[in-house]
Amino acid sequence: MWTFGGTAPGPTLRGKVGDVFEVTLVNDDEHLGHGIDFHAGSLAPDRPMRTIRPGERLLYRFRAERAGAWLYHCGTAPMLQHIGNGMYGAVVIDPPGLGKVDREYLLVSSELYFGTPGSTAQVTKMRQITPDAWVFNGIANQYAHRPLTVSTGERARFWVVAAGPADGIAFHVVGTVFDTVYKEGAHLLKPGDPGGAQVLDLAPAQGGFVETTFPEAGHYAFVDHDMRHGDAGAHGTVEVSD
């Protein structure tokens, strides 16, 4: 895989509206050029998003002017291959007045393509959108074996970013109803509203969060409710204890 910092997704950045971020990108790939594109910033892409050659570095500086859950990714063409090989991550900019919760988790959804990066076989799978798995935070089924934990009655917030590169997500937690939905910089549902929500639906590169409480102890599955994805790795468990 090609990654930022050796992991897919890459390191998460977290801040507030008005914060300034400075990121130094060093291309330690021996053969390929790479770049980076932070969706959380507004600036001319010519220099900060340019492709740098092996051994080069660049400084990317941006101010977070808007709240949201944002994608960043390699901006070098073909982006399908660079994102599909793990060059993506998340930036979380807290909305002003964001309330406190008892538990908070970030889940970055993506497709996983095995094979030699850039090979004909791998690229064919990417173009046909036939990945080997759909995943949360880079690894299929990991939260089925290592559940997220919450206590009964606690409020939990789940940030979700859809990295793609081709498919989005319908995030659902079995056995709960979301009383808060925040998507692409705006609340769609807040506590006290009469309605509830069952999924957070995100297209590729979109992000947001949902909140819920768990009424009793047990094991609550969370899934991408596009069951092609859920059955192929994009699922896990929230373990709730008294």
Backbone bond lengths (Angstrom), bond angles and torsions (degrees), N, CA, C in turn:
res aa  C-N    CA-C-N  psi(-1)  N-CA   C-N-CA  omega(-1)  CA-C   N-CA-C  phi
1 M - - - 1.464 - - 1.526 110.19 -
2 W 1.338 114.61 159.14 1.456 121.52 170.22 1.531 105.87 -106.95
3 T 1.309 118.02 131.94 1.464 119.81 -172.93 1.520 111.20 -139.21
4 F 1.325 115.77 168.29 1.455 122.66 166.85 1.528 107.48 -99.19
5 G 1.315 116.81 113.83 1.458 120.48 176.43 1.508 115.18 73.86
6 G 1.329 117.44 14.34 1.455 120.38 175.42 1.507 115.89 88.55
7 T 1.339 118.27 2.58 1.461 120.55 179.42 1.521 110.01 -133.04
8 A 1.323 115.55 153.16 1.462 121.92 172.96 1.525 107.94 -127.46
9 P 1.319 118.78 114.83 1.463 127.12 1.81 1.526 112.60 -70.39
10 G 1.331 115.15 165.31 1.453 120.72 177.03 1.519 111.41 -74.21
11 P 1.332 117.67 -177.06 1.468 121.35 -178.53 1.528 112.06 -57.06
12 T 1.328 115.91 141.55 1.461 121.69 177.59 1.523 109.88 -87.57
13 L 1.326 116.04 135.26 1.458 122.00 173.48 1.527 108.18 -103.45
14 R 1.337 116.69 139.77 1.468 121.05 -177.90 1.518 108.69 -135.69
15 G 1.321 116.82 136.81 1.450 119.75 178.84 1.509 112.05 -167.26
16 K 1.337 114.77 -165.88 1.456 122.19 -179.33 1.523 109.43 -123.27
17 V 1.318 115.11 164.92 1.459 120.24 177.84 1.527 108.98 -58.74
18 G 1.320 115.89 130.27 1.453 121.81 -178.45 1.512 114.35 99.80
19 D 1.331 117.30 -15.44 1.464 119.98 178.40 1.526 110.71 -67.07
20 V 1.327 115.13 146.61 1.461 121.78 176.88 1.523 108.44 -108.03
21 F 1.310 115.83 130.65 1.458 122.30 -179.93 1.525 109.10 -111.63
22 E 1.318 115.88 135.92 1.462 121.87 172.91 1.521 108.05 -124.36
23 V 1.312 115.86 118.94 1.457 122.11 -177.10 1.526 108.55 -122.86
24 T 1.323 116.23 128.27 1.460 120.78 174.60 1.519 108.89 -100.19
25 L 1.315 115.97 119.60 1.459 122.17 177.80 1.521 108.70 -98.29
26 V 1.325 115.70 123.96 1.464 121.90 176.61 1.521 107.70 -114.90
27 N 1.313 117.04 124.43 1.463 120.71 179.74 1.526 108.99 -91.11
28 D 1.338 115.91 101.64 1.462 119.67 178.94 1.526 112.06 -99.63
29 D 1.340 116.08 11.80 1.463 119.95 172.20 1.527 108.65 -69.84
30 E 1.306 117.01 137.17 1.461 120.12 -176.62 1.524 113.07 -81.03
31 H 1.346 117.17 -14.45 1.458 118.58 -171.04 1.529 114.65 -127.98
32 L 1.332 118.26 -30.27 1.460 120.69 -168.60 1.519 112.66 -115.25
33 G 1.326 114.99 151.59 1.446 121.30 170.42 1.516 110.86 -82.42
34 H 1.340 116.15 150.89 1.460 121.79 177.93 1.522 109.09 -144.50
35 G 1.326 115.68 163.62 1.456 122.18 176.42 1.513 109.44 -147.29
36 I 1.333 116.04 -169.79 1.463 119.58 179.54 1.522 109.22 -151.44
37 D 1.320 115.29 142.90 1.465 123.14 -178.41 1.518 107.78 -133.61
38 F 1.344 116.37 112.83 1.457 121.59 176.78 1.527 108.84 -95.58
39 H 1.314 117.30 112.21 1.456 120.79 179.91 1.525 112.14 -66.45
40 A 1.327 117.96 -17.41 1.463 121.48 -176.61 1.521 113.16 -76.43
41 G 1.330 118.25 -9.79 1.458 121.08 -178.02 1.518 112.43 -114.40
42 S 1.329 116.01 154.30 1.464 122.33 176.10 1.524 108.36 -116.44
43 L 1.323 116.13 113.83 1.459 121.13 -179.43 1.521 108.88 -168.19
44 A 1.333 115.45 158.53 1.463 119.71 177.87 1.525 109.24 -63.09
45 P 1.324 118.16 129.99 1.461 120.36 -173.55 1.524 115.34 -79.36
46 D 1.327 117.81 -8.41 1.464 120.67 -168.60 1.526 114.09 -51.13
47 R 1.335 116.92 -49.96 1.462 119.10 -176.95 1.533 113.08 -96.33
48 P 1.341 119.85 -50.89 1.466 117.90 -175.03 1.520 114.03 -67.24
49 M 1.334 117.66 -24.99 1.461 120.00 -178.85 1.523 112.77 -103.31
50 R 1.317 116.08 12.25 1.464 119.01 -178.81 1.530 110.55 -69.92
51 T 1.309 115.58 156.58 1.461 121.29 174.59 1.522 109.28 -78.46
52 I 1.326 115.71 132.18 1.460 119.78 176.70 1.527 109.30 -110.99
53 R 1.304 115.27 146.50 1.455 121.43 -176.89 1.531 111.12 -80.35
54 P 1.324 116.99 165.27 1.470 119.73 177.02 1.529 111.59 -51.63
55 G 1.328 115.41 132.70 1.453 121.68 179.33 1.510 114.76 88.97
56 E 1.332 118.40 -11.53 1.460 121.05 -179.77 1.530 110.53 -88.84
57 R 1.339 114.86 166.95 1.456 121.14 176.29 1.514 109.45 -140.74
58 L 1.330 115.65 158.72 1.459 120.42 174.85 1.519 109.13 -143.92
59 L 1.328 115.37 155.32 1.458 122.36 176.47 1.521 108.30 -105.52
60 Y 1.319 115.88 125.33 1.467 122.40 179.93 1.525 106.79 -113.75
61 R 1.328 117.12 118.31 1.465 122.10 -178.14 1.521 109.05 -123.53
62 F 1.325 116.66 128.26 1.464 119.52 177.19 1.520 110.00 -146.90
63 R 1.326 114.73 153.42 1.457 121.92 175.13 1.529 108.63 -103.90
64 A 1.311 116.18 132.82 1.461 121.12 178.72 1.526 108.78 -81.88
65 E 1.312 116.39 101.11 1.462 121.23 -177.15 1.526 112.63 -91.56
66 R 1.327 116.81 -16.43 1.461 120.88 -175.83 1.520 110.28 -134.29
67 A 1.331 115.30 143.90 1.461 120.45 177.60 1.522 110.41 -77.63
68 G 1.322 115.30 157.78 1.453 120.14 175.57 1.512 112.14 151.65
69 A 1.315 114.45 177.35 1.466 122.40 173.75 1.521 106.15 -107.52
70 W 1.317 116.08 113.13 1.457 122.35 -166.48 1.525 111.67 -115.37
71 L 1.309 114.86 149.02 1.463 121.65 174.17 1.519 110.15 -91.73
72 Y 1.320 116.50 144.32 1.467 120.14 160.34 1.517 107.95 -125.65
73 H 1.327 116.11 154.63 1.463 119.46 -175.14 1.519 110.10 -162.89
74 C 1.306 116.01 165.86 1.458 120.82 173.15 1.523 108.27 -67.26
75 G 1.332 115.92 132.26 1.452 120.48 -178.34 1.512 114.20 -101.24
76 T 1.325 116.54 10.91 1.459 120.52 -179.46 1.524 110.35 -82.77
77 A 1.323 116.31 135.82 1.465 120.85 178.38 1.531 110.61 -77.02
78 P 1.341 115.59 145.69 1.462 127.97 -4.34 1.529 111.04 -80.64
79 M 1.327 115.82 121.93 1.465 120.33 -175.12 1.520 112.33 -63.56
80 L 1.324 117.56 -29.35 1.462 119.87 176.38 1.522 110.58 -52.54
81 Q 1.325 116.75 -43.62 1.459 120.42 -178.10 1.529 111.89 -74.90
82 H 1.321 117.08 -40.62 1.464 119.09 -176.52 1.529 111.25 -68.87
83 I 1.336 117.24 -43.98 1.463 119.34 176.66 1.523 109.81 -69.02
84 G 1.331 116.37 -41.99 1.458 120.69 -179.06 1.510 113.97 -63.84
85 N 1.327 117.20 -18.13 1.460 121.14 177.33 1.527 112.87 -100.85
86 G 1.336 116.81 14.42 1.458 119.30 169.30 1.509 116.76 107.42
87 M 1.341 118.45 5.59 1.463 119.83 -176.40 1.529 110.29 -91.97
88 Y 1.334 114.97 76.19 1.460 121.79 -179.61 1.524 109.10 -155.56
89 G 1.321 115.40 163.38 1.459 121.10 177.28 1.513 109.65 -170.90
90 A 1.332 116.45 -173.17 1.461 121.74 -173.58 1.519 111.48 -127.12
91 V 1.328 114.53 146.90 1.462 123.47 170.70 1.523 106.93 -122.90
92 V 1.321 117.27 123.74 1.466 122.12 179.15 1.521 108.40 -109.57
93 I 1.330 115.78 118.37 1.462 122.24 175.88 1.528 106.93 -112.62
94 D 1.326 116.04 111.38 1.459 120.75 -174.09 1.526 111.67 -62.91
95 P 1.320 117.66 134.01 1.465 119.67 171.30 1.528 110.13 -63.81
96 P 1.314 118.47 143.08 1.472 119.95 176.41 1.526 110.82 -55.43
97 G 1.325 115.88 135.08 1.452 120.02 179.49 1.514 114.70 77.54
98 L 1.329 117.21 14.83 1.462 119.89 179.58 1.526 110.19 -57.34
99 G 1.325 116.19 125.79 1.452 120.59 -176.68 1.516 113.16 -73.60
100 K 1.314 115.06 162.58 1.455 120.56 177.74 1.525 109.96 -80.61
101 V 1.317 114.97 147.51 1.459 121.57 173.88 1.522 108.06 -130.89
102 D 1.326 115.61 166.24 1.462 119.94 -179.22 1.524 112.36 -81.10
103 R 1.334 116.39 -34.10 1.466 121.76 -179.85 1.522 108.78 -137.64
104 E 1.315 115.72 146.37 1.457 120.46 -178.89 1.523 109.00 -143.73
105 Y 1.329 115.84 131.96 1.461 121.15 -178.87 1.524 109.63 -134.47
106 L 1.326 115.36 150.21 1.463 122.41 174.73 1.520 108.86 -117.57
107 L 1.322 115.75 126.90 1.459 122.04 178.31 1.526 108.60 -123.50
108 V 1.323 116.36 118.48 1.459 121.77 175.79 1.523 107.17 -103.18
109 S 1.312 116.46 117.78 1.463 120.41 -179.33 1.524 109.78 -92.06
110 S 1.328 115.16 147.28 1.466 119.49 178.92 1.515 109.30 -163.73
111 E 1.315 114.15 172.13 1.456 121.08 170.65 1.526 108.91 -94.67
112 L 1.326 116.10 154.80 1.459 121.76 179.51 1.523 108.55 -124.08
113 Y 1.325 115.32 122.96 1.460 121.24 -177.84 1.523 109.36 -118.63
114 F 1.322 115.95 115.63 1.457 120.28 176.21 1.525 110.00 -78.99
115 G 1.322 114.81 167.09 1.457 120.12 177.31 1.513 111.97 112.40
116 T 1.310 115.84 172.35 1.459 121.75 178.90 1.522 109.55 -68.02
117 P 1.342 118.18 124.00 1.464 119.90 -179.06 1.524 112.26 -54.51
118 G 1.321 115.40 127.97 1.457 121.01 178.48 1.507 115.19 83.60
119 S 1.335 117.37 -2.00 1.463 119.71 -179.62 1.525 110.48 -70.68
120 T 1.321 115.93 158.60 1.463 120.70 179.96 1.521 111.25 -58.07
121 A 1.334 116.71 -42.44 1.462 120.29 -178.57 1.525 111.21 -63.96
122 Q 1.333 116.82 -42.94 1.458 119.30 -179.00 1.528 111.36 -68.92
123 V 1.320 116.92 -44.23 1.462 120.55 -179.19 1.523 110.86 -63.01
124 T 1.320 117.35 -36.58 1.466 120.64 177.26 1.521 110.64 -60.93
125 K 1.336 117.16 -42.71 1.466 120.09 177.73 1.528 111.06 -62.85
126 M 1.324 116.73 -39.46 1.460 119.75 179.49 1.520 111.39 -64.44
127 R 1.315 116.82 -44.30 1.461 120.32 -178.14 1.518 111.82 -68.17
128 Q 1.310 116.92 -30.65 1.459 121.01 179.38 1.527 112.24 -90.30
129 I 1.322 116.98 -3.15 1.475 124.33 -176.90 1.523 109.83 52.76
130 T 1.323 114.88 55.46 1.467 121.51 175.92 1.529 108.48 -124.52
131 P 1.336 116.51 68.94 1.468 119.28 -177.96 1.520 111.82 -69.68
132 D 1.317 115.05 166.39 1.460 120.26 174.94 1.521 111.24 -76.78
133 A 1.330 116.96 -22.44 1.463 121.34 177.02 1.519 108.94 -164.46
134 W 1.337 114.82 158.79 1.462 122.33 165.23 1.521 106.09 -108.73
135 V 1.327 117.57 140.13 1.464 119.01 -166.51 1.523 112.05 -140.03
136 F 1.331 114.62 160.11 1.455 122.92 165.88 1.520 108.04 -109.13
137 N 1.317 116.00 128.19 1.469 122.53 177.93 1.528 112.35 53.72
138 G 1.329 115.21 39.03 1.454 121.37 166.30 1.506 117.85 87.62
139 I 1.343 118.69 -10.62 1.466 120.68 -174.49 1.523 109.24 -132.48
140 A 1.323 116.59 128.02 1.461 121.37 179.51 1.527 110.55 -68.54
141 N 1.315 115.88 136.92 1.474 123.24 171.11 1.527 114.43 65.21
142 Q 1.336 118.78 8.57 1.470 117.87 -171.26 1.524 113.01 -62.87
143 Y 1.336 117.24 -32.95 1.461 118.59 -177.10 1.526 112.78 -86.98
144 A 1.327 116.65 -1.74 1.458 119.86 166.95 1.524 109.61 -76.24
145 H 1.333 116.23 -31.62 1.465 121.79 -179.74 1.533 112.16 -94.82
146 R 1.319 116.32 -23.04 1.473 121.55 -178.56 1.525 107.73 -133.43
147 P 1.340 116.82 78.26 1.465 120.64 -171.26 1.528 113.29 -62.10
148 L 1.322 114.84 151.72 1.453 120.96 166.36 1.527 107.63 -72.94
149 T 1.318 117.51 148.18 1.465 120.14 -173.78 1.522 111.53 -119.73
150 V 1.328 114.74 139.94 1.459 123.51 178.37 1.525 106.80 -146.61
151 S 1.321 117.01 151.45 1.462 121.02 174.10 1.525 110.08 -99.14
152 T 1.317 115.34 154.32 1.460 120.89 -179.29 1.527 110.81 -54.63
153 G 1.317 115.72 131.51 1.456 121.16 178.01 1.508 115.06 84.45
154 E 1.323 118.26 -8.99 1.461 120.32 179.39 1.526 110.60 -74.15
155 R 1.339 114.58 149.19 1.463 120.47 174.03 1.522 108.57 -91.35
156 A 1.325 115.13 127.59 1.462 121.18 -179.27 1.522 109.92 -118.08
157 R 1.322 114.65 139.88 1.466 121.57 176.25 1.522 108.63 -114.91
158 F 1.330 115.64 131.17 1.460 121.96 178.29 1.527 108.73 -117.15
159 W 1.332 115.85 107.02 1.456 120.46 170.96 1.528 107.80 -79.46
160 V 1.325 116.58 137.92 1.462 121.02 -179.99 1.527 108.73 -134.87
161 V 1.321 116.11 131.77 1.463 122.30 174.26 1.521 107.52 -126.97
162 A 1.325 116.40 131.15 1.463 121.76 179.66 1.526 109.05 -96.15
163 A 1.328 116.19 108.10 1.464 120.64 -177.92 1.524 112.91 -85.66
164 G 1.336 116.87 -19.98 1.463 119.38 -178.31 1.517 111.85 73.12
165 P 1.326 119.07 -132.89 1.463 125.80 14.75 1.523 115.84 -82.47
166 A 1.339 118.40 -6.70 1.466 119.32 -174.44 1.520 113.67 -120.14
167 D 1.321 117.95 -30.24 1.459 121.49 -174.51 1.522 111.50 -111.32
168 G 1.336 115.43 148.74 1.446 121.90 172.98 1.515 110.86 -93.80
169 I 1.335 115.84 -154.50 1.460 120.19 -174.84 1.524 109.89 -150.68
170 A 1.338 115.65 150.23 1.462 123.20 169.67 1.528 106.10 -121.53
171 F 1.334 116.53 91.70 1.466 121.71 -172.41 1.522 110.27 -79.93
172 H 1.331 115.80 127.67 1.465 122.48 -175.14 1.521 109.16 -141.35
173 V 1.338 116.33 140.73 1.460 121.56 173.22 1.525 107.86 -114.50
174 V 1.316 116.25 116.71 1.460 121.84 -176.73 1.527 109.86 -65.79
175 G 1.332 116.84 132.56 1.450 121.56 176.03 1.512 114.95 90.28
176 T 1.325 117.48 3.95 1.463 120.85 178.55 1.521 109.95 -132.60
177 V 1.327 114.63 164.29 1.462 122.96 171.64 1.523 107.28 -123.26
178 F 1.315 117.33 131.75 1.458 120.61 178.03 1.524 109.31 -76.22
179 D 1.341 116.47 130.28 1.463 119.66 174.87 1.526 111.73 -102.80
180 T 1.332 116.13 -3.16 1.461 121.84 177.54 1.523 108.50 -138.28
181 V 1.323 116.15 129.36 1.466 121.48 175.53 1.521 107.95 -134.73
182 Y 1.321 115.39 124.83 1.467 122.66 178.62 1.520 106.51 -126.50
183 K 1.318 116.29 120.87 1.463 120.49 -174.50 1.520 110.10 -137.84
184 E 1.331 115.89 128.46 1.462 121.84 174.95 1.530 112.16 50.05
185 G 1.353 115.01 48.58 1.453 120.07 171.33 1.512 116.40 85.37
186 A 1.339 118.55 8.04 1.461 119.78 -177.84 1.523 110.74 -146.73
187 H 1.329 115.51 144.92 1.459 120.19 174.08 1.531 109.86 -76.61
188 L 1.314 115.69 128.21 1.452 121.60 171.61 1.522 111.24 -96.88
189 L 1.339 116.18 -20.42 1.458 122.09 -178.14 1.521 108.03 -154.99
190 K 1.337 116.16 136.89 1.461 121.39 178.65 1.524 109.83 -128.54
191 P 1.356 117.10 155.83 1.466 119.23 175.21 1.529 110.35 -55.78
192 G 1.307 115.69 138.54 1.458 120.35 -177.05 1.507 113.17 98.96
193 D 1.337 117.44 -20.94 1.458 119.79 173.50 1.530 108.98 -67.18
194 P 1.326 118.12 149.43 1.467 119.45 -176.24 1.523 114.18 -71.80
195 G 1.315 117.19 -21.81 1.458 120.06 -176.78 1.514 113.02 -94.83
196 G 1.324 114.57 175.93 1.456 122.24 175.38 1.511 109.21 -138.14
197 A 1.314 116.33 176.01 1.460 120.88 -179.21 1.517 109.65 -133.80
198 Q 1.329 115.26 151.68 1.463 120.85 -178.44 1.519 113.73 -110.50
199 V 1.344 117.50 -23.19 1.462 120.28 178.01 1.520 110.04 -141.16
200 L 1.328 114.59 155.30 1.460 122.97 164.77 1.517 105.76 -107.77
201 D 1.328 116.10 109.32 1.460 120.90 -176.07 1.522 109.52 -98.28
202 L 1.325 115.77 125.50 1.456 121.76 -175.93 1.521 110.27 -131.87
203 A 1.325 116.32 131.42 1.455 121.39 169.78 1.526 108.73 -79.14
204 P 1.333 118.33 165.70 1.461 119.29 177.05 1.527 111.36 -53.98
205 A 1.338 115.93 133.13 1.466 126.11 179.26 1.520 113.22 83.22
206 Q 1.329 119.31 0.76 1.454 120.19 176.05 1.526 110.63 -92.84
207 G 1.353 115.03 163.76 1.456 119.64 179.98 1.511 112.16 -154.14
208 G 1.322 115.63 166.36 1.456 121.27 178.43 1.513 110.50 175.96
209 F 1.336 116.01 -163.91 1.460 119.64 175.15 1.517 110.38 -148.89
210 V 1.320 114.30 160.21 1.459 122.39 172.61 1.519 108.02 -130.44
211 E 1.338 115.22 157.12 1.459 120.78 176.44 1.518 109.21 -131.76
212 T 1.335 114.52 149.16 1.455 120.58 177.46 1.514 109.14 -158.69
213 T 1.321 116.17 167.20 1.458 122.29 170.23 1.520 107.98 -120.79
214 F 1.324 115.40 155.92 1.457 121.10 -176.11 1.526 108.59 -109.75
215 P 1.334 117.67 119.38 1.468 120.98 -168.69 1.518 114.89 -72.69
216 E 1.323 117.65 -25.96 1.459 119.63 -177.58 1.523 109.65 -156.02
217 A 1.329 115.19 164.03 1.461 120.32 -179.20 1.522 110.47 -64.35
218 G 1.318 115.08 149.14 1.455 119.93 178.91 1.513 111.27 156.42
219 H 1.308 115.09 -169.89 1.461 122.30 -178.74 1.526 108.33 -117.34
220 Y 1.319 115.28 114.25 1.456 122.68 -175.55 1.532 108.40 -108.18
221 A 1.312 116.29 115.40 1.465 119.67 178.70 1.525 109.87 -73.36
222 F 1.336 116.22 142.58 1.462 119.87 167.19 1.522 107.60 -120.26
223 V 1.330 115.01 143.39 1.461 120.05 -171.73 1.518 110.50 -145.94
224 D 1.313 114.49 159.51 1.454 120.88 157.72 1.525 104.84 -82.09
225 H 1.334 117.01 115.52 1.462 120.16 -171.95 1.524 113.18 -76.92
226 D 1.312 118.57 -0.68 1.463 119.88 159.29 1.522 104.17 -74.52
227 M 1.303 117.73 102.12 1.456 121.07 -167.46 1.523 114.17 -68.09
228 R 1.326 117.61 -15.38 1.462 118.43 168.88 1.523 109.32 -59.73
229 H 1.326 115.30 -37.99 1.459 121.31 -178.30 1.527 111.18 -80.33
230 G 1.341 115.46 -46.72 1.455 119.60 -177.59 1.514 113.09 -60.40
231 D 1.331 116.32 -41.01 1.462 120.10 -179.20 1.525 112.64 -74.88
232 A 1.324 116.79 -13.26 1.467 120.74 -176.58 1.521 112.13 -112.51
233 G 1.349 116.57 29.42 1.456 119.16 171.22 1.503 116.83 122.60
234 A 1.354 118.40 -20.71 1.464 120.95 -176.21 1.524 110.39 -89.77
235 H 1.321 115.30 67.21 1.459 120.74 176.44 1.524 109.09 -152.96
236 G 1.313 115.14 164.09 1.459 120.63 179.15 1.513 109.64 -167.27
237 T 1.328 116.21 -166.58 1.455 121.77 -176.17 1.522 110.11 -136.01
238 V 1.325 115.31 139.38 1.460 121.42 166.54 1.525 106.56 -103.28
239 E 1.313 116.35 118.07 1.464 121.64 -179.57 1.524 108.57 -94.66
240 V 1.321 116.23 116.01 1.460 121.96 -175.80 1.522 109.01 -109.08
241 S 1.320 115.91 126.96 1.462 120.85 -178.50 1.520 110.36 -125.60
242 D 1.334 116.13 155.85 1.463 121.83 178.14 1.528 110.27 -75.24
